[in-house]
Amino acid sequence: MNEPIFLQPIFQERIWGGTKLRDLFGYDIPNDHTGECWAVSAHPNGQSVVKNGPYQGMKLGDLWTSHPELFRSSSKVFPLLTKILDASDDLSVQVHPDDEYAGKYENGELGKTECWYIVDAEPGAVIIYGHEAKTKEELVSMIHNGEWDRFLTKVPVKPGDFFYVPSGTLHALGKGIVVLETQQSSDTTYRVYDYDRRDKDGNTRELHLEKAIDVTTVPQAYVPVTYETKQKDGLAITSFVSNSFFTVEKWNVSGNAEVAPNEKYTIFSVLAGSGTLTAGEHRYDLVKGDHFILPANFGPYRFSGELEFIMSHE
């Protein structure tokens, strides 16, 4: 039987980061401006490391290459990246390219379609989610004239909300928000507006207006998200999105939940609670902040306790 693959996160300092990754999840963060936990990552800019079992100490990208039987995927690279972000301050307004544009202009990098599950949000917190320009000409004019209040669409958020953010969507997390982000494994971001703020050395951060204008969808096209929850014997599954990039669901366990073997490898992030995972004679403790992959054809298995996960797979 394959073991679950528990992963050690990588932490990234950001100008807008804070301490909530420590305060909410107990992570040993490197400093008080820690903005991102790369929880399940095989991206060269920050790779998770296996914490347990026969592959302990291996980087996820190396495991993907050397043991394809664990994943049974047709993707050349590990296609997903799971993050937790602490927006202690506003993030820059940004946009990401699709696969075709990134492959052409970003040295073969994947594009970046992503989605957000709002873990925590201070009262009054908002995100920027889209724009009001009706034509490309209007978009260019509003950007170059700095008409941000008229141009950017702001949406209030609360814990438990979910947003799908396809490539080409202008977006930004606002101050006071913590999200779990599921995205394509890409680190390509085109920054449009950064509130004219300066880093610790007094420098403004680079903007990428030409590429951003190239890839931004005009007029804004929203993909509606409809939540559907199914309950079965101690497990409630809320389906958020399922497409060619990823499937993302929220799993709530209360008591005991028996789960059939999974055909695809699946990624789990524990957002709340504690409990156990039992498979055969093997039992694994689970706590808030754990991230693990169940290999392809793992199981059957059982979750026990009170647990809230975000589950994803390609």
Sine and cosine of phi, psi and omega as CSV:
sin_phi,cos_phi,sin_psi,cos_psi,sin_omega,cos_omega
0.00,0.00,0.72,-0.69,0.10,-0.99
-0.93,0.36,0.55,-0.84,0.08,-1.00
-1.00,-0.01,0.43,-0.90,0.21,-0.98
-0.89,0.46,0.52,-0.85,-0.03,-1.00
-0.96,-0.28,0.98,-0.19,0.04,-1.00
-0.99,0.11,0.61,-0.79,-0.15,-0.99
-0.83,-0.55,0.60,-0.80,0.08,-1.00
-1.00,-0.03,0.85,-0.53,-0.06,-1.00
-0.95,0.33,0.30,-0.95,0.14,-0.99
-0.93,-0.37,0.66,-0.75,-0.03,-1.00
-0.93,-0.36,0.62,-0.79,-0.06,-1.00
-0.84,-0.55,0.79,-0.61,0.08,-1.00
-0.97,0.26,0.64,-0.77,0.04,-1.00
-0.65,-0.76,0.49,-0.87,0.00,-1.00
-0.87,0.49,-0.46,0.89,-0.05,-1.00
-0.98,-0.18,0.06,1.00,-0.08,-1.00
-0.97,0.23,0.14,-0.99,-0.03,-1.00
-0.52,-0.85,-0.67,-0.74,-0.09,-1.00
-0.84,-0.55,0.11,0.99,-0.11,-0.99
-0.94,0.34,-0.37,0.93,0.09,-1.00
-0.91,0.42,-0.49,0.87,0.13,-0.99
-0.99,0.13,-0.72,0.70,-0.12,-0.99
-0.91,0.41,-0.63,0.77,-0.07,-1.00
-1.00,-0.03,-0.55,0.84,-0.13,-0.99
-0.90,-0.44,-0.13,0.99,0.02,-1.00
0.97,0.25,0.26,0.97,0.00,-1.00
-0.94,0.35,0.53,-0.85,0.09,-1.00
-1.00,0.07,0.99,0.12,-0.10,-1.00
-0.98,0.17,0.45,-0.89,-0.10,-1.00
-0.96,0.27,-0.44,0.90,-0.02,-1.00
-0.29,-0.96,-0.01,-1.00,-0.07,-1.00
-1.00,0.06,0.19,0.98,0.11,-0.99
-0.82,-0.57,0.69,0.73,0.00,-1.00
-1.00,0.03,0.92,-0.38,-0.10,-0.99
-0.99,-0.12,-0.48,0.88,-0.14,-0.99
-0.69,-0.72,0.71,-0.71,0.23,-0.97
-0.96,-0.26,0.94,-0.35,0.11,-0.99
-1.00,0.08,0.99,-0.10,-0.22,-0.98
-0.99,0.13,-0.67,0.74,0.03,-1.00
-0.74,-0.67,0.99,-0.14,-0.15,-0.99
-0.60,-0.80,0.72,-0.70,0.20,-0.98
-0.89,-0.46,0.28,0.96,-0.01,-1.00
-0.96,0.27,0.63,-0.77,-0.03,-1.00
-0.84,0.54,-0.41,0.91,-0.02,-1.00
-0.98,0.18,0.00,1.00,0.03,-1.00
0.17,-0.99,0.98,-0.18,-0.08,-1.00
-0.97,-0.24,0.73,-0.69,0.14,-0.99
-0.92,0.38,0.47,-0.88,0.00,-1.00
-0.88,-0.48,0.68,-0.74,-0.02,-1.00
-0.93,0.38,0.73,-0.68,-0.10,-1.00
-0.99,-0.11,-0.27,0.96,-0.19,-0.98
-0.59,-0.81,0.20,-0.98,0.19,-0.98
0.95,0.31,-0.25,-0.97,-0.10,-1.00
-0.92,0.39,-0.29,0.96,-0.03,-1.00
-0.97,-0.26,0.26,0.97,-0.02,-1.00
-0.81,0.59,0.73,-0.69,0.01,-1.00
1.00,-0.04,-0.21,0.98,0.01,-1.00
-0.98,0.18,0.59,-0.81,0.16,-0.99
-0.96,0.27,0.53,-0.85,-0.06,-1.00
-0.87,0.50,-0.63,0.78,0.02,-1.00
-0.89,0.46,-0.61,0.79,0.03,-1.00
-0.94,0.35,-0.62,0.78,0.04,-1.00
-0.89,0.45,-0.67,0.75,0.03,-1.00
-0.85,0.53,-0.68,0.74,-0.06,-1.00
-0.97,0.25,-0.65,0.76,-0.15,-0.99
-1.00,0.02,-0.34,0.94,-0.02,-1.00
-0.74,-0.68,0.91,0.41,-0.02,-1.00
-0.89,0.46,-0.35,0.94,-0.01,-1.00
-0.91,0.41,-0.34,0.94,0.03,-1.00
-0.96,0.27,-0.35,0.94,-0.14,-0.99
-0.89,-0.46,-0.57,0.82,0.01,-1.00
0.75,0.66,0.84,0.55,-0.05,-1.00
-0.87,-0.49,0.46,-0.89,0.08,-1.00
-1.00,-0.04,-0.05,1.00,0.00,-1.00
-0.96,0.29,0.62,-0.79,0.01,-1.00
-0.96,0.29,-0.57,0.83,0.04,-1.00
-0.84,-0.54,0.35,-0.94,0.09,-1.00
-0.85,0.52,0.89,-0.46,-0.29,-0.96
-1.00,0.09,-0.21,0.98,-0.13,-0.99
-0.89,-0.46,0.35,-0.94,0.07,-1.00
-0.61,-0.79,0.85,-0.52,0.03,-1.00
-0.96,-0.27,0.80,-0.60,-0.01,-1.00
-0.79,-0.62,0.39,-0.92,0.33,-0.94
-0.88,-0.47,0.78,-0.62,-0.05,-1.00
-0.91,-0.40,0.70,-0.71,0.10,-0.99
-0.94,-0.34,0.98,-0.21,0.03,-1.00
-1.00,0.02,0.99,0.13,0.05,-1.00
-0.96,0.29,-0.34,0.94,0.11,-0.99
-0.67,-0.74,0.15,-0.99,0.01,-1.00
-0.89,0.46,0.70,-0.71,0.17,-0.99
-0.98,0.19,0.37,-0.93,0.08,-1.00
-0.89,0.45,0.48,-0.88,0.13,-0.99
-0.97,0.26,0.80,-0.60,-0.17,-0.98
-0.54,-0.84,0.14,-0.99,0.03,-1.00
-0.49,-0.87,0.45,-0.89,-0.02,-1.00
-0.86,-0.51,0.52,-0.86,0.03,-1.00
-0.98,0.17,0.22,-0.98,0.14,-0.99
-1.00,0.03,0.00,-1.00,-0.07,-1.00
-0.87,0.50,-0.66,0.75,-0.07,-1.00
-0.90,0.43,-0.73,0.68,-0.04,-1.00
-0.92,0.38,-0.70,0.72,0.00,-1.00
-0.91,0.42,-0.65,0.76,0.02,-1.00
-0.88,0.48,-0.55,0.83,-0.04,-1.00
-0.99,0.14,-0.66,0.76,-0.16,-0.99
-0.94,-0.34,-0.15,0.99,-0.06,-1.00
-0.82,-0.57,0.65,0.76,0.15,-0.99
0.85,0.53,0.66,0.75,0.08,-1.00
0.99,0.16,0.11,0.99,0.04,-1.00
-0.88,0.48,0.47,-0.88,0.15,-0.99
-0.93,0.36,0.40,-0.92,0.22,-0.98
-0.94,0.33,-0.06,-1.00,-0.07,-1.00
-0.65,-0.76,1.00,-0.09,0.27,-0.96
-0.99,-0.14,0.67,-0.74,-0.10,-1.00
-0.63,-0.78,0.08,-1.00,0.11,-0.99
-0.47,-0.88,0.42,-0.91,-0.09,-1.00
-0.83,-0.56,0.73,-0.69,0.25,-0.97
-0.95,-0.32,0.85,-0.52,-0.07,-1.00
-0.98,0.19,0.95,-0.33,-0.01,-1.00
-0.99,0.16,-0.67,0.74,-0.07,-1.00
-0.49,-0.87,0.58,-0.81,0.02,-1.00
-0.45,-0.89,0.77,-0.64,0.06,-1.00
-0.94,0.34,0.44,-0.90,0.03,-1.00
-0.82,0.58,0.72,-0.69,0.00,-1.00
1.00,0.09,0.01,1.00,-0.03,-1.00
-0.91,0.41,0.59,-0.81,0.00,-1.00
-0.70,-0.71,0.40,-0.92,0.19,-0.98
-0.90,-0.43,0.36,-0.93,0.23,-0.97
-0.99,-0.10,0.82,-0.57,-0.13,-0.99
-0.61,-0.79,0.99,0.10,0.01,-1.00
0.99,-0.16,-0.13,-0.99,-0.09,-1.00
-0.52,-0.85,0.14,-0.99,-0.11,-0.99
-0.96,-0.28,0.01,1.00,-0.02,-1.00
-0.94,0.35,0.65,-0.76,-0.02,-1.00
-0.99,-0.12,-0.37,0.93,-0.01,-1.00
-0.70,-0.72,0.29,-0.96,0.05,-1.00
-0.89,0.46,-0.60,0.80,0.01,-1.00
-0.89,0.45,-0.68,0.74,0.03,-1.00
-0.91,0.41,-0.63,0.78,0.04,-1.00
-0.87,0.49,-0.73,0.68,0.00,-1.00
-0.88,0.48,-0.70,0.72,-0.02,-1.00
-0.89,0.45,-0.72,0.70,-0.03,-1.00
-0.91,0.43,-0.63,0.77,0.01,-1.00
-0.92,0.40,-0.77,0.63,-0.09,-1.00
-0.94,0.35,-0.42,0.91,0.05,-1.00
-1.00,-0.06,0.01,1.00,0.05,-1.00
0.90,0.43,0.59,0.81,-0.02,-1.00
-1.00,0.06,0.85,0.53,-0.19,-0.98
-0.91,0.41,-0.64,0.77,-0.03,-1.00
-0.90,0.43,-0.58,0.82,0.00,-1.00
-0.99,0.12,-0.44,0.90,-0.14,-0.99
-1.00,0.08,-0.68,0.73,-0.18,-0.98
-1.00,-0.02,0.65,-0.76,0.02,-1.00
-1.00,-0.07,0.85,-0.53,0.00,-1.00
-0.96,-0.28,0.66,-0.75,-0.05,-1.00
-0.76,-0.65,0.81,-0.58,0.08,-1.00
-0.94,0.35,0.53,-0.85,-0.03,-1.00
-0.73,-0.68,0.34,-0.94,0.06,-1.00
-0.58,-0.81,0.33,-0.94,0.03,-1.00
-0.83,0.56,0.67,-0.74,-0.02,-1.00
0.99,-0.12,-0.21,0.98,0.05,-1.00
-0.95,0.31,0.41,-0.91,0.03,-1.00
-0.71,-0.70,0.67,-0.74,0.01,-1.00
-0.73,-0.69,0.74,-0.68,0.09,-1.00
-0.99,-0.13,0.80,-0.61,-0.13,-0.99
-0.82,-0.57,1.00,0.09,0.01,-1.00
-0.92,0.40,0.38,-0.92,0.15,-0.99
-0.79,0.61,0.57,-0.82,-0.03,-1.00
1.00,-0.01,-0.06,1.00,-0.01,-1.00
-0.99,-0.10,0.87,-0.49,0.14,-0.99
-0.91,0.42,0.71,-0.71,-0.08,-1.00
-0.34,-0.94,0.29,-0.96,0.12,-0.99
-0.20,-0.98,0.66,-0.75,0.19,-0.98
-0.98,0.22,0.64,-0.77,0.07,-1.00
-1.00,-0.05,0.20,-0.98,-0.01,-1.00
-0.85,0.53,0.66,-0.75,0.11,-0.99
1.00,0.05,0.37,0.93,-0.05,-1.00
-0.85,-0.52,0.67,-0.74,0.15,-0.99
-0.88,-0.48,0.78,-0.62,-0.01,-1.00
-0.77,-0.64,0.48,-0.88,0.32,-0.95
-0.99,-0.12,0.83,-0.56,-0.06,-1.00
-0.93,-0.38,0.79,-0.62,0.17,-0.99
-0.95,-0.32,0.80,-0.60,-0.12,-0.99
-0.55,-0.84,0.24,-0.97,0.23,-0.97
-0.89,0.45,0.48,-0.88,-0.04,-1.00
-0.97,0.23,1.00,0.08,-0.06,-1.00
-0.55,-0.84,0.51,-0.86,0.06,-1.00
-0.82,-0.57,0.52,0.85,-0.03,-1.00
-0.99,-0.15,0.89,-0.46,-0.03,-1.00
-0.74,-0.67,0.74,-0.68,0.10,-1.00
-0.96,-0.29,0.91,-0.40,-0.08,-1.00
-1.00,0.07,0.77,-0.64,-0.06,-1.00
-0.97,-0.25,-0.64,0.77,-0.07,-1.00
-0.44,-0.90,0.71,-0.70,-0.07,-1.00
-0.76,-0.65,0.46,0.89,0.10,-1.00
0.87,0.50,0.36,0.93,0.02,-1.00
0.83,0.56,0.42,0.91,-0.02,-1.00
-0.99,0.13,0.29,-0.96,-0.05,-1.00
-0.85,-0.52,0.50,-0.86,0.02,-1.00
-0.99,0.17,-0.10,-1.00,-0.09,-1.00
-0.91,0.42,-0.29,0.96,0.04,-1.00
-0.99,-0.12,0.09,1.00,0.04,-1.00
1.00,0.09,0.20,0.98,-0.04,-1.00
-0.98,-0.20,0.58,-0.81,0.17,-0.99
-0.98,0.19,0.44,-0.90,0.01,-1.00
-1.00,0.08,0.48,-0.88,-0.06,-1.00
-0.89,0.45,0.66,-0.75,0.16,-0.99
-0.98,-0.21,0.34,-0.94,-0.06,-1.00
-0.73,-0.68,0.85,0.53,-0.22,-0.98
-0.91,0.40,-0.64,0.77,-0.07,-1.00
-0.90,0.43,-0.73,0.68,0.02,-1.00
-0.93,0.37,-0.62,0.79,0.01,-1.00
-0.88,0.48,-0.70,0.72,0.02,-1.00
-0.90,0.44,-0.60,0.80,0.03,-1.00
-0.84,0.54,-0.69,0.72,-0.22,-0.98
-0.99,-0.16,-0.22,0.98,-0.06,-1.00
-0.94,0.35,0.75,-0.66,0.02,-1.00
-0.95,0.31,0.81,-0.59,0.02,-1.00
-0.71,-0.71,0.76,-0.65,-0.18,0.98
-0.92,0.39,0.24,-0.97,-0.02,-1.00
-0.84,0.54,0.74,-0.67,0.05,-1.00
-0.88,-0.47,0.87,-0.50,-0.01,-1.00
-0.99,-0.17,0.68,-0.73,0.09,-1.00
-0.99,-0.13,0.92,-0.40,-0.05,-1.00
-0.91,0.41,0.64,-0.77,0.05,-1.00
-0.93,-0.38,0.84,-0.54,0.04,-1.00
-0.91,-0.42,0.82,-0.58,-0.03,-1.00
-0.99,0.11,0.67,-0.75,0.12,-0.99
-0.71,-0.71,0.81,-0.58,-0.02,-1.00
-0.91,-0.41,0.76,-0.65,0.06,-1.00
-0.87,-0.50,0.70,-0.71,-0.07,-1.00
-0.93,-0.38,0.71,-0.71,0.08,-1.00
-0.42,-0.91,0.92,-0.39,0.19,-0.98
0.72,0.70,0.89,0.45,0.10,-0.99
1.00,0.08,0.05,1.00,-0.01,-1.00
-0.74,-0.68,0.84,-0.54,0.11,-0.99
-0.94,-0.35,0.83,-0.55,-0.03,-1.00
-0.91,-0.41,0.86,-0.50,0.07,-1.00
-0.97,-0.25,0.89,-0.47,-0.01,-1.00
-1.00,0.02,0.83,-0.56,-0.01,-1.00
-0.99,-0.16,-0.79,0.62,-0.08,-1.00
-0.43,-0.90,0.58,-0.82,0.08,-1.00
-0.50,-0.87,0.91,-0.41,-0.03,-1.00
-0.48,-0.88,-0.26,-0.96,-0.08,-1.00
-0.95,0.32,-0.24,0.97,0.01,-1.00
-1.00,-0.01,-0.73,0.69,-0.06,-1.00
-0.21,-0.98,0.34,-0.94,0.22,-0.97
-0.92,-0.40,0.74,-0.67,-0.01,-1.00
-0.75,-0.66,0.78,-0.63,0.01,-1.00
-0.69,-0.72,0.39,-0.92,0.19,-0.98
-0.96,-0.27,0.78,-0.62,0.04,-1.00
-0.93,-0.36,0.81,-0.58,0.11,-0.99
-0.91,-0.41,0.88,-0.47,0.02,-1.00
-0.98,-0.22,0.74,-0.67,0.10,-1.00
-0.69,-0.72,0.97,-0.24,-0.07,-1.00
0.99,-0.13,-0.88,-0.47,0.00,-1.00
-0.82,-0.57,0.69,-0.72,0.01,-1.00
-0.74,-0.68,0.90,-0.43,0.05,-1.00
-1.00,0.05,0.74,-0.68,-0.06,-1.00
-0.81,-0.58,0.74,-0.67,0.02,-1.00
-0.94,0.33,0.31,-0.95,0.03,-1.00
-0.82,0.57,0.64,-0.77,0.02,-1.00
-1.00,-0.09,0.77,-0.64,0.00,-1.00
-0.93,0.36,-0.68,0.74,0.00,-1.00
-0.99,-0.11,0.41,-0.91,0.18,-0.98
-0.91,0.43,0.57,-0.82,-0.05,-1.00
-0.75,-0.66,0.57,-0.82,-0.03,-1.00
-0.95,-0.31,0.74,-0.67,0.02,-1.00
-0.82,-0.57,0.68,-0.73,0.13,-0.99
-0.81,-0.58,0.82,-0.57,-0.03,-1.00
-1.00,0.07,0.91,-0.41,-0.03,-1.00
-0.99,-0.12,-0.36,0.93,-0.02,-1.00
-0.35,-0.94,0.45,-0.89,0.12,-0.99
1.00,0.08,-0.20,-0.98,0.05,-1.00
-0.42,-0.91,0.30,-0.95,-0.02,-1.00
0.16,-0.99,-0.43,-0.90,-0.04,-1.00
-0.66,-0.75,0.39,-0.92,0.18,-0.98
-0.90,-0.44,0.83,-0.55,0.01,-1.00
-0.86,-0.50,0.76,-0.64,0.06,-1.00
-0.66,-0.75,0.89,-0.45,-0.08,-1.00
0.88,0.47,-0.79,-0.61,0.02,-1.00
-1.00,-0.09,0.11,0.99,-0.08,-1.00
-0.98,-0.21,0.68,-0.73,-0.02,-1.00
-0.75,-0.66,0.68,-0.73,-0.05,-1.00
-0.77,-0.64,0.78,-0.63,0.04,-1.00
-0.97,0.24,0.60,-0.80,-0.01,-1.00
-0.81,-0.59,0.72,-0.69,0.06,-1.00
-0.70,-0.71,0.31,-0.95,0.05,-1.00
-0.79,0.61,0.75,-0.66,0.00,-1.00
0.99,-0.13,-0.11,0.99,0.08,-1.00
-0.97,0.25,0.54,-0.84,0.08,-1.00
-0.70,-0.71,0.74,-0.67,-0.03,-1.00
-0.47,-0.89,0.36,-0.93,0.05,-1.00
-0.91,-0.42,0.76,-0.65,0.19,-0.98
-1.00,-0.08,0.85,-0.52,-0.06,-1.00
-0.89,0.46,0.24,-0.97,0.05,-1.00
-0.85,0.53,0.64,-0.76,0.01,-1.00
0.88,0.47,0.47,0.88,0.09,-1.00
-0.98,0.20,0.64,-0.76,0.11,-0.99
0.91,-0.41,-0.07,-1.00,0.14,0.99
-0.92,0.38,0.34,-0.94,-0.05,-1.00
-0.55,-0.84,0.15,-0.99,-0.05,-1.00
-0.68,-0.73,0.74,-0.67,0.20,-0.98
-0.99,-0.14,0.65,-0.76,0.05,-1.00
-0.72,-0.69,0.57,-0.82,0.04,-1.00
0.89,-0.46,-0.41,-0.91,0.09,-1.00
-0.87,-0.50,0.95,-0.32,-0.18,-0.98
-0.65,-0.76,0.60,-0.80,0.16,-0.99
-0.83,-0.56,0.85,-0.53,0.01,-1.00
-0.90,-0.44,0.41,-0.91,0.45,-0.89
-0.96,-0.28,0.82,-0.57,0.00,-1.00
-0.95,-0.32,0.66,-0.75,0.06,-1.00
-0.58,-0.82,0.39,-0.92,0.16,-0.99
-0.39,-0.92,0.27,-0.96,0.01,-1.00
-0.97,0.25,0.00,0.00,0.00,0.00
